[in-house]
Amino acid sequence: MPKQIVNVEDFKKLLEKAVECRVLRMGDKAKLKLRTKKMLYVFITSKEEADKILKDIKIEVKEIK
């Protein structure tokens, strides 16, 4: 089961261990999914905040439609 992350700081810490990030945009929200070797983490936020976070990501980003 994926774990849900509730704040940006935790999400940014997990970015260091993540293999890839998947982005699912739904209406006015965006779901960011971080895949690590052992776990899947989910962070739900606004589209604007997701765009700000994605600018700083250095790992592979996949858009899901």
Backbone torsions as a table, in degrees:
resi	resn	phi	psi	omega
1	MET	NA	138.1	177.3
2	PRO	-72.9	151.7	176.1
3	LYS	-101.2	139.3	179.2
4	GLN	-93.7	134.8	177.8
5	ILE	-101.3	139.1	-174.9
6	VAL	-109.5	-13.0	177.5
7	ASN	-134.2	159.2	-173.5
8	VAL	-67.5	-36.2	-177.5
9	GLU	-61.1	-44.1	177.7
10	ASP	-63.9	-38.9	179.0
11	PHE	-62.0	-44.6	-178.8
12	LYS	-67.0	-32.9	176.2
13	LYS	-66.1	-39.5	-179.3
14	LEU	-72.0	-20.1	178.6
15	LEU	-59.4	-30.8	-179.0
16	GLU	-65.0	-31.7	-178.3
17	LYS	-95.7	-10.4	-171.9
18	ALA	-75.2	148.2	176.8
19	VAL	-92.3	-40.9	178.3
20	GLU	-151.5	162.6	177.8
21	CYS	-127.0	128.5	177.1
22	ARG	-110.9	139.7	-176.3
23	VAL	-119.9	126.5	176.6
24	LEU	-121.4	116.7	-179.0
25	ARG	-99.5	126.3	-177.2
26	MET	-133.2	108.8	178.8
27	GLY	59.4	-120.0	-180.0
28	ASP	-98.9	7.9	179.9
29	LYS	-119.1	163.6	176.3
30	ALA	-135.1	140.7	177.7
31	LYS	-111.1	120.8	178.4
32	LEU	-104.8	124.9	-178.0
33	LYS	-114.2	121.5	177.9
34	LEU	-103.5	126.8	178.3
35	ARG	-104.8	121.3	170.4
36	THR	-108.0	-179.0	-179.1
37	LYS	-61.9	-36.2	-173.7
38	LYS	-108.2	-19.5	-167.4
39	MET	-145.3	156.6	172.6
40	LEU	-112.6	128.8	179.6
41	TYR	-115.8	142.2	-177.2
42	VAL	-123.3	133.6	177.5
43	PHE	-129.9	120.7	-179.6
44	ILE	-105.6	129.1	-176.2
45	THR	-151.1	-178.7	176.8
46	SER	-76.5	160.0	-179.7
47	LYS	-63.2	-38.1	-178.5
48	GLU	-65.1	-44.5	179.1
49	GLU	-67.5	-36.2	178.0
50	ALA	-63.3	-41.0	178.5
51	ASP	-63.0	-39.0	178.0
52	LYS	-64.2	-42.1	-179.4
53	ILE	-67.2	-41.2	-176.1
54	LEU	-67.6	-23.5	177.9
55	LYS	-64.8	-31.0	-175.8
56	ASP	-93.2	-5.8	-176.3
57	ILE	-76.8	131.1	-179.3
58	LYS	-104.9	-0.4	178.8
59	ILE	-96.6	175.3	-179.2
60	GLU	-65.8	131.6	179.1
61	VAL	-116.9	127.0	178.0
62	LYS	-116.4	130.5	176.0
63	GLU	-89.3	128.3	177.7
64	ILE	-105.5	134.1	-178.7
65	LYS	-108.0	NA	NA
